């Protein structure tokens, strides 16, 4: 294992428990940026006289922006100093969050939301850099630990933004988010090891062109992209429409209560290390299949949420665990494909993953507007079934 250095010249093991914990915390803060808006969507739309469907567009645009940032910026982790890349992205993200907070029109809010997503990709530079250093027999555990940070970020973002939105307004939440980004910068400056480039020194256009080469030559990557797209589409279908649905009868919940549903993310937070160990022991394919079954079961529960909150709570726990199982499994297997291209492999996979999230949120917003809870249940179950069928078909053809 390569030993790197912290600022100040001390030798640092990038896989030590302390470093992994700090990087998981950094991932949590970084990914939070994507989810502050979800409990606040009805209030954000109402402040500009827009419908719930229009407000749902903000979540979709943020996810699309994130997919764009993955494609444009994450490959640079194979070419540039990763630490400087992360700090540059954080500064741009702070400016984007500020633009959301001071938006004076819905189009300005939409553009600023795209920019927030575009620059919120720092976790996807950290994760392949740290987990790629782990030997194959422990890679699932490291990925699981880092993804625990992502689970914590989802929980943190939704709970905090729901509370702040209810008591101080949605604009205040985005001003607070600027301060959280500043704290993240401090963690990166003080504690991120200097991670040397592992591969490409190609010019930027060639670096982007190489993404297609990876897709063409790596069947495991293609399989991961398909299942990742579909499983995160199902996940985002629920979270992109939840605030609007629970604002209706029989619940009538405000943004603070909608944000409190983020506590379901504790399930993924607790489960991620165990999922990682299971991937190390049994391999990614069976764990991914189990995750797909859990996601499907979750949306069978969503079908009963129109009448009682308990099926919804159970569904959210199953959905979080199932999606996490798929993510850990897919990332573990793609990081094993090429040490020289881990940032670009992650770029391809996570771009597809968040395009799935944008698609799921967009389709669900349309279905929920017309069919309510049942429309959401059908949408999420459809994505889950498609993921399971794709996983089975690609496995039979030897492509996964």
N, C-alpha and C positions, 0 to 999 in steps of 0.2 A: 504493500500500500504506500502511496506517495504521501509524505508528510509535507504540509504546506505551512504558511506562516500567517499569524494575525498581525495587525499593525503593532509595531513595537518589537518585532523580530522573534517572538516566542514561537517555538515549534507547536503545531496544532494537529491533532488527529481529526480530520474532517468527519469521521464516523463515531467520535466519542459521544457518549450519552448527552453531555452538556451541549455540544455543538448541534447535534440532531434536534434536541429540544428547542434550542434557540431558533434554529432554522424552521422548525415546525411552527413556532410562534410568529416568525416573519411571514410564513405562508398564510397563516390565519389572518394577520392584518392585511396582507396584500389582496387576498380573495374577498375580504369583506366589502371592498369597494363595489363589487358587482351586485351586491344584494341589499344594500341600504334602501334602494327604491321599492323593493317588493311589498313590504307592509304599507307603504305610503302612496301606492299608485292611485287609489280613489281620491285622496286629498290633492295630490299633484295635478291630476286631471281636472278636478273641480276648481282649482285656483285659476285655471285658464278657460273655464266653461266647457270642458271636454267630457265626453262620455267615458264609461268604464272601458269600453273597447279601445278608444283612443288612448286612454291612460295605459292600457296593457301594452301598447306599442312602445312605450318607454323601456319596459323590460326587454322586449324583443330587440330593440335597437342597441341596448347595452350589450346584450349577448352577441349580436352581430359585430359590434365594435371589437369585442374581445376576440372573436374569431379572426378578425382582420389584424389585430395586434399580434396574435400568435403567428400568423403567416408572415407578417412584415418584420417583426422584431426578434422573436425567439430564435430564428436561425442564426442571428448574429452572436449567440452564445458559443457557436463553434468557431467564431472568427475574432471576436473582440474580448477585451478584459471584461469578464462577467460582472464584476463588482461595479465598474464604472457604467456598464450598460444598465444595471439595476437602478443605480442612483439617478441616471438621466431619465429613465422611465418614471421614477417616483416624482421627480420635479414636474414633469409634464402632467402626471395624474393629479397632483395638487392643484395645478392651474385649471384642469378640467372640472374637478369637483367644485372649485370656486365659481366657475362659469355656470354650473347647475344651480348653485345657491342663489345667484343673482339674476337668473333668467327672467326676462321681462315678457316673453311670449312663448307659446308652445313650440313653434319651430326652433327657437333658440335653445329651449330645453332639450329638444330632440337631438340637435347637433351636439350639444354639450354631453349628452348621455352617450352618444357614439364615441366621443373623445375619451370619456371615462373608461369605457370598455377597452378601447384601443390601447390605452396606456396602463392597464391593470394587470399586465401579464408577468409581473416579476416572480411570482411563485413558480411559473413554468420555466423560468431560467434556473431557479434554485433547485427544484426537484430533480431534474436529470443530472445536474452537476454533482449533487451530493450522492444520490442513490446510484449513479453510474459508477462510483468508486467502490461500491460494495461487491464482494464476491457473489457469484450466482446463488450459493446456498443460503445467503442471508439477505439477498436483495429485496425479497418480498417483505421482510420485516422492516427494512429501512423505508421502503415505499409506504408501507402501512403507517409507520410512525409519522412521516411527513404529511400523509393524507389525513392523519388525525388532526393536524393543524388546519387543514382545509375544512374539516368538519366543524372544528371549533370556530373558524371564521364565519361559516354560515350561521351557526348558533348565535355568535356574538353580534353579527350584523343585523339579523332580523329582530332579535330581542331588543337591542339598543335602539334601532331606528324606530321600531314600533312605539317604544316608551317615549323617546324624544319627540317623535312626530305628534303624539297625542297631547303632550304637555307644553311643547315649545314650537311646534310647527315643523314642516318638512324642510324648510330652508335651513333652519338651525342645525338639523342633522348633517347636512352636507358641509356646513362650516366646521362642525366637530370632526367630520371625516378628514378635512385638511390637516387638523392637528394630529389625528391618528397616523396619517401618512408621514408626518414629521417624526413621530416616535419610531415608525418603521425605518426611516432613514438612519436614525441613531443606532438601531440594532445592526443594520447592515454595515455602517461605517466602523462600529466598534468591534463587531464579533464575526462577521462573515469571513471565512478563510479566503486567502487569495487563491483562486482556482485557475490554474493555467489552461490555455487552450489545448484541446485534445485532438484536434483534427484540422479542418479546412482553413486554408488561408486564401481561398478563392475570392475573386471580386464579388461584390454583392449580387449583381445579376446572375452570375454563375451559381452562387450559393442558393438563390431562389429556384433556379432551373433544376438544381440537383434534387429538389423535393419531389419532382415528378419521377425522376430516376428511382428514388427510393420506393415510391408507390408502385412503379412498374416491376421492380425487381424483388420486392418483399411481400409474398402472399400473407404472411402473418400480420404485417402492418395493415394490409387491406382489410383483413378480417377484423382486426381490432377497431379500425375506423368505422366499419359498418355497425358492429354491435355497440360501440361507444356512442355513435350518433343516435341510435334508436333508444338506448337505455337512458341517455340524458334528455332526450326529447320527452320521454315519459315523466322523468323527474321534474323537468321545467314546466310541463303541462299543469301539474298541480300547483307548484309554487308561483307560477306566473299569473294564476287566476284566483288563488286562495283568498286574498284580501277582499276582492270584489264579491266572492261567493259568501264569505262569512259576514259580510256587511248586510246581507239580505236576511229576511225572516227564514227560519225561526231564530237565528242567532243575533243579528243586529250588532255585531262586534265592530269596534273602532280599531284604529291602527295599533294601539298598544296590545290589545288582545290578539290581533292578527300576528303581530310580531312575536308574541309569547308562544305561538305554535312552533317557533324556531327551536324550542327546547326539545322537540323531537329529534333534533340533530345530535343530542347526547348519545343516541343509539349508535350513530355512525362513529362518533368520537370514541366511544368505548370499544366498538367492534373492530375498528381498523387494524390495530396491532394483531388481533386474533385472526382476522382475515389474511393479513400478510403472512403469518406463520402457516396458515392452512395452504396458501399458495405455494410456499416453500416445500411443504410436505407432500401435497397431493397434485401439484401442478395447477396452472391457471385455468385449464378448460373446465374441469368439474366445478370449480368455485364460481366461474363466470356463469355457467348454466344455473347453478343454485341461486345466484343473484337475479337472473332473469325470471325465475319462478317466483322469487320474493316480490319483485316489481309487479308481476301479473296479479299475485294475490292481493297486493296493496290496492289495486284499482277495483278489485271485486269488493273490497271494503268501502272504497269511495262511493260505490253505488248506493250504500246505505247511509251516507253522510247527510242526505237531505232530511232525514228524520231524527238522527241521534248523533251526538258528538263522539261517542266511543268508537264506532267503526272508523271515523276519520282519524282519530288519534292512533289507533292500531295501524291503519293504512300508512300513516306518515312514518311510523317507526319501521315498518317493513320496507317502505320505499327507500328510506335513507340507507338501511343496511344493504338492500339489494343493489342499489346504484353504487355504493361503496365497494361491494364485492366485484362488480364489473370493472370499476375503475382500477382497483389494485391489480386485478388479474391482467387487464390489458396493458397497463403500464409496465408491469413486471416482465411481460414477454417481449414488448418492443424494445426495452432497454438492453435486452440480451442480444439484440441483432447486430449492433455495430458500436464499438466504443468511440469511433471517430465521428459518428453522426448522431449522437444521442439528442442534442438540442434539436436537430432537424427532424429526427424521428418523432420527438415529442411535439414538434410544430405540426406535422401532418396529422398526428392522432388528435391533439387537442383542438386543432382547427375544425376537424370533422365533429368532434365532441360538442363544441359550442355552437356550431351550425345546427347540430341536432337540438341543442337547448333553445336556440332562437326559433327553430321550426316548431318545436313542441309548444312553446309559449304562444306563438302566433296562431297555430291551429286550435289550441285549446281556448284562446280568447274568443274566436269565432264560434266554436261549439258551445261554450258556456253562455254566451249572449243569447243563443237560441234554445238551448236544451238544458241549461243549468247543470246540476250535479251529474245527471245522467250523461250529458254530453262530455263532461270531463272524464267520467269513468270509461266511456267507450273510446275516447281518444287515447288515454294512457294505456288501457288494455291492448289496444291495437298496436301501439308501439312496442309493448312488451312481447306480444306474440310474434311480431316481425323479428325482434331481436333473437328470440329463441329459435325460430325457424332458420334464420340466417346462420346462427352459430352451429346448428346441427348440420345444415347443408354444406357449409364450408369445411366442417370437420370430416364429413364423408368424402369430400373431394381432396382431402389432404392439404387444405389451404389455411388451416388454423391449428 
